[in-house]
Amino acid sequence: MRIDSTEIHSDSVFFIAEAGSNHNGDLEYAKGLVSAAAEAGADAVKFQNFVPEELLSGSTEEIENLRELALSREEMETLQKHVQSLDISLLSTPFDQTSATLLDELGLPAIKIGSGDLNNYPLLEHVAAFDRPMIVSTGMATIEEIETAEKRIRAVNPEIDLAFLHCVSAYPTDIEDLNLRMIADIDAHVEGAVGFSDHSLATETTGLAIAMGATIVEKHFTLSRRLSVPDAEVSLEPDELSRAVEIARNAARAKGDSDKRPIDAELDNQREFRKSVHATTEIAANSPISKEDISLLRPADGLPPEMLDSVVGKEATVSLSAGDPIKRKNLNIE
C-alpha cells in the first residue's frame, strides 16, 4: 500500500495525526494543526468533510451548528497548498458521497472511512470506485461486518489498496478496553494492511499496536485540551503527539523479522560472555583428565560447553595450569 510517496509495509508505520474538526471552523487554526502534525513527525494530517444536511437528521439549529465546522472546497485547497511546504500528506474522512467526491476531485492520496460508515455500503462502494487507497476504521463492528465491508468494496474494485484499522468507539477509551489483540484477528480475516485508530490518551499504545502487527496508527490531537474543540477529551497535545510518533517509529524499528540469529554485535560479545572448557587445577602432560579437573568458565577460548563430558578421560598432551582454556590440540584425541 502506498500513500503519496510513502510505501506502507510490515516493517514500517504510517502515522496519521487526526485533527478531525478540532479547527472549530477556523482555517488559520486548521493550518496550525497541519504545522503541528508535521513538526511532530506524523506522515499525514487528517480532517473531516461533510455536508451537514447529508450527515444529520436534526433540527435547523443542530445543522447550522454543524455547518460551522464544515470545511469548504476553498478551505481544503488552502490546506493542500499548506501541506506542500511541509513533509506531510493531507487526508480526510468524508461522511457523505458529496464530500467523498470532493476529496477525489481534490486528488487526496487516500480516503479514510470512519467507523460509523463501516456498514454504509453506498458510501463504501462510491469511494472504492475512485481507485484511491482506502482506510476503514472498525469501531463498533464485528468481524463479520468487517468481512462484509471488504467484500462490498472489492466487488467494486478487486485490486484496491485497502486497510482496516482496529478501533474502539469510546471517547476516551480506557486502556483495559483497547483489546489490541484484535489487530491480529482482523489481519487474519482481511487482505491488505491493518492498523489501529486510538481514542485513548495514552502514548505507549502506538508502540503496542505496532508490536501487534499494525502498520498504520491514528491518534487524535489538538493544540491544547483547554480549548473548546469537538474532540478535546480524546486528543493529544503536540508534545504528546511527538512522543506517540517516536514510540511508534521505535516500535517499528524494534519489531524485527522473527529470524533468531546472532547479530554482529552479539557475535563480537560471544567470546566474552560465553563459557568454554577450562582447567581448574594443574594437569600434567600425558595424564588423564578427571571431571574435577575442569569446568566451564569465561572467556570462550576453549572447547565449547557441549564437549565438557567428552574431555573427561582424555589425556592432556601438554601441561596445563589452573585457568587455562582446554583446546582440541591440548588433548590426545585419535
Buried (B, 14 or more C-beta within 10 A) or exposed (E): BEBBEBEBEEEBBBBBBBBBBBBBEBBEBBBBBBBBBBEBBBBBBBBBBBBBEEBBEEEEEEBEEBBEBBBEEEBBEBBBEBBEEBEBBBBBBBBBBBBBBBBBEBEBBBBBBBBBBBBBBEBBBBBBBBEBBBBBBBBBBEBEEBBBBBEBBBEBBEEBBBBBBBBBBBEBBEEEEBEBEBBEBBBEEBEBBBBBBBBBBBBBBBBBBBBBBBBBBBBBBBBEBEEEBBBBEBBBBBEBBBBBBBBBBBBBEEBEEEEEEEEEEEEEEEEEEEBBBBBEEEBEEEEEBEEEBBEBBEBBBBBEEEBBEEBEEBBBEEBBEEEBBBEEEBBEEE
